[in-house]
Amino acid sequence: MSLRSYGRYGRIISVGAAATAVLAGVLGTPGATAASAHTPARAASAASGVAAPAKAMALGPQYSAVHVYVQPGQLEAFAKSWVGTFGGSYVKPFTTQLTPTPSSALATQVFSPVALLSVFDFTTPVPYPFGQERTGWGVTDTAAATRQAQAAGASSLVATFADPIGHDSVIQFPGGIDTQLWHETTLSPDPFPALTTVPDNRVYVPRDTLPDFLKSYLAFTKGRVVLDDPHADGAQIGAPGTTYHRIAITSAYGDTVVISTKDGYFNHPFGDEVSGIDVPDLTATLAKARAHGATVLWGPYTGRGGHSAVVRFPGGFVTEIHDGALR
């Protein structure tokens, strides 16, 4: 989901004057509320006979937010650590309801050069299945994109619902991979800040559902496979002396790395991370991360073409970080 319109009413917490100037333009104009939104079209299944759109409905990678659910009371600690490490700014935290059933969360949105993040600190229990989705993808029409996902073999896990700024839904790809779709009722004419590098959506898929996942995921995203290595070096995921299946995909929704093993055995912390962050210099980034309260859980690994590490930020969020051609 996007928190952008909420942020228009709050103060921007800045790290760097240039980022402040960009975000001030992006968040400057109030958007429409749910009261002015049109009634969303009812989601239809592939069997309903409603044709799905032929093209991906993505707004672009800078609108694909990594979803971060932090430990209670750790939202600002996480946001400050992230922007201290990667640069950027975040919206002043606010309290809102983001689910179709009653709930309350403190939330913010982080705009950084390496990723857009929507960050949540729920003060009530998190309604199922929220908290299990890894990303929130901006789309041109939530209901139509949900139908497109169903036609591509995904499930509609949460039907289209209205929130204070637009419409959302949750879909699930084969293999149990959940993704939220969102659309603001009135998008600002000012675009989200462009990303310096596009983050990876890191997806762990069971071997027996990998073909179905790929068929559905590629059909929906209209993505293309840029790497397919069935014998990737297991040391990349903390299992030296083994191999695994590694697939890289690029699409209008962003980049994806698919990880699959023969037995589903993973050493900690692999499988806990949902994103892979691309940086120019991993060593320098890890030094910044440590200085801002993050912990390196694994690595750095040195491989052909680059380096990789897994890092936990305050609040418990875990991500892979890499440089070079290693993704």
N, C-alpha and C positions, 0 to 999 in steps of 0.2 A: 504494500500500500504506500501511497505517497503522503507525507506529512507537510508538504510544501505550503499549502494554503494556511494551515495552522500557523506556520512560522511567520507569515506575513503580518500577524498581529503581535509578534513578540520581538524582543531585542535579539540581534545576531551576536553571538559570542565569537569574537574574531581572533584568529591567529594569523596575522599578516594583513597589512592594509590593502593589498591588491585583492585578496580573497574577499575582504569586506566589501570592496567596491563592486565586485562581480555579484555577490549575493544580495547586496542592497537592491540592485536592479532586478534580479530574479524574483525576490520576495516582496517587491514593493507594492504591488497592486492587489487589493483584496479580491478573492474569487467568489463565485457563486456558492451558496449553501445548498444543503440537501433539499431545503424547502422549495428552491427554484428549479430543482432538477426534474427532467422528464421522467416518467415512469419507465423503469428498465424493462426491456423485452424479456419474456420468459425464456430461460435456457431450454434448448431442445436437444434431444439426443440424436446421434447419427442415424438412428432408425426412424426418426420422425419424418425424414424426407426433406428437411431443410438443408440446403446446400451450404457448406462452409466456404468462407472466402478463399480465393485461390492464392492470395499472397499473405505473408506474415503481417500481422497487425501491430508490430512493435513500434514504439515511439523512438527507439534507439538505445544503445548500451548505457548512455548516461541517465536513462530513466529506469534502468533495471537495478533495483535496490537490494543489497544484501540485508537480510533480516537478522537483527541482533536482539536476543532476549537476555538481558543481564540479570545478575543476582540482585535481590532487593537492596535498594539504596545505593547502587553502584553506577547509575546511569551517567552522571556527570564525570565520575572518575574515568569511566570508559571513554567518553567523548573527548575529554582533555588528553588522555593518553594517546588516542588515535590521531588527533590533529597535531599533537606534539611530535608524533613519529612521522606522519606522512604529509602534514600540512593541511590547510583547508579551514573550514569554519563549521559551526553547528548552531542550530536554532535553539533559542532559549527553551528549556523543557517546559512542557505543559501537560495538564491532565485532561484525558478525553476517553471516550468509548470508541473502540476500533473494530468491534465484532458485532455480528447481528443479534447476539443474545447478550444479556446484561453483563458488563464487566467494566473495569476502570484501570487505566494505565497512565503512568508518566511516560512521555514520549519525546523524542527529538529526532531530527534528521541531520546527518553529517554529510557535508559536501567536501570531498577530498579529491585530489588529483587522480587517485588510484581507484576510487570506488565511491558510489553513493550508498549510504547506509541508513536504514530506518531502525531506530533503537527503541526498545520497549522495556519498561520496568513495571510489570503488572502489580497493582496493589490489591487485586482480587485474584481468585483462582483463574487460570487461563482457560477459556472454553475450548473444548476439543473441536476441531483438530489444530487450532492455532498454537503456534510454538513449534510445530513440526515442519512448517514450510521453510524453505531455505532462502527464497528470493521473492521479491514482488516486482513483477514486470509491468511497466507502463504500456498500455495498449490504446488503440484508437477507439475501441468500443468493447466494453467488458463482456456484455451479453453475446455479441457476435464472436468475440475471441474464445469464449467458453464453448460455443457451438463448434467452432473450428477445432478446438482441442478434442472434443468428443468425437468428431468425425475422423480425427487422426488416431483414435484409440485410447485417449486419456479418459479419466473419469471426472465427472463434476462432483467434487467432494463437498463444496459449499456453494449453493446456488447464488446467483448474482444478488447482492444486497446493497442498499444505500448506506453511505456513511456521510459525515458532515460536509465532505467536499466532492463526492462523486459516487462511484460504484465499484464494488470489488467482488471477486469470487475466488475460490480455491480449487485448483485442478490437481489431479494425481496421475502421473505417468506410470506405465507398467514398471514394476520393481519397487513401488512405494515411494516415489519421488514427488513431493508436494511442492506446488508453486502457486503463489497468489498472483492474480491479475488485477490491475487497477486502472481507473480512468477518472480524471477530474472532470466535473461537469463543464467547467469553463477553464480551459488551459490558458495560462498567461501567454501573451505574444512573445515574452522574453524566454528563451530556451534555458534549460538547465545548463550549468557550466559543463563544457566539454571535458572529457577525461584525458589525462596525459597518457595513461595506459589503461587498458580494459582488463578488469579482474576476471579470473576463471571461476565459474560455478563448478565446484568439485563434487562429483556425483559418484557414489559407491553403489554399484549395481550387482546383484547376484548373477552368477554365470548363467543360470538357466533362464533368466528373464532378460538377459542382455539383448538378444535379437528383437524381442517385442519392444523393449525400451527404445532402442535405436530407431526402429521403424516409426514409432509414435512420435518420438522427440524430433526427429528430422522432418517428418511430415508437418508437424505443427510449426516449428521454428523456421522451416524452409532453409535450414542450415546445411553446411557442407563439411564433410570430414576432411581435415587437413593433416591428420596423423592417425594411423591405425597400426599399432605395434603389439602383436599378440605375445611378444617375448621381451617386454620392457624389463629393465634392470630392477629387481626387487629392492635393491638398496635405496631406491628413490622413495619407497614407502616403508623404510625401516626393516626390510627383510632381505639382507644380503645373501647371495647364494641362491636366490629364487628368481622366478620371473612372474610377470603378471600382464594382463591385457590393458593397454593404455590407449585411449582414443581421444583425440582433440577435435572439437567442433567449433566453427565460428558461424554466427548468424546475426541478424539485426537485433536480437535480444542480448547479444554479448558472446563471450567465449565460454566454452564448457570443456572440462576434462573429465572423462569417464574412466573409472578405475574398477577393475573386476579381476578376481582371483579364482583359481580352481576350487579352493576349499572355503573361502570366506574367512580365512584366518588373518587377523591384523594385529600388529603390535601397537600398544598405546604410543602416541595419541591419534594414530591414523583412523579416520572414520569420524572423529569428533569435529573436524574442520569442514566448513561448507564453502569456503572461498579460497582462492589463490591469488595473491597480490603480486603484481609485476613491478619491480623497482630497478633502478639503474645500478645500484651497488648494495648487495645484501649485507655486507659487513658493516657499512655505515648505517644502514637502516636498523640492524639489530642493536647497534650501539645506542641509537636514538630510542628504540623501543625499551631497552633496559633502563635508560635514564628517565623514562616516563612511566615506570612501574610495571612494564610487561615482563613476562618470563619466557625464556626460550625453552620449550619442552623437548625439542629434538633438533639435531643438526648443529652447525650447518653441514649439509651434504655437498660434496663436490663431485660433479659428474661432467659428462661430455657437453660442453656448451654453456655451463652455468652452475649455480649454487641454489640450495633450497634449505629452508628451516620451517619449523612449526612453532608458533608463538601463541601464548595465552595473554590476553589483555585483561586489565581490571574489569571485574564483572563476570569473568569466566568465558568470554568469547575467544574461540580458538580459530586461527587461520594459518594457512601455509603462505610463505613469502618466498619469492624466487627472483633471480636475475638472469641475464643472458637469454639463451634460447630454451632454457629448461622450464617447461610448463606441462 
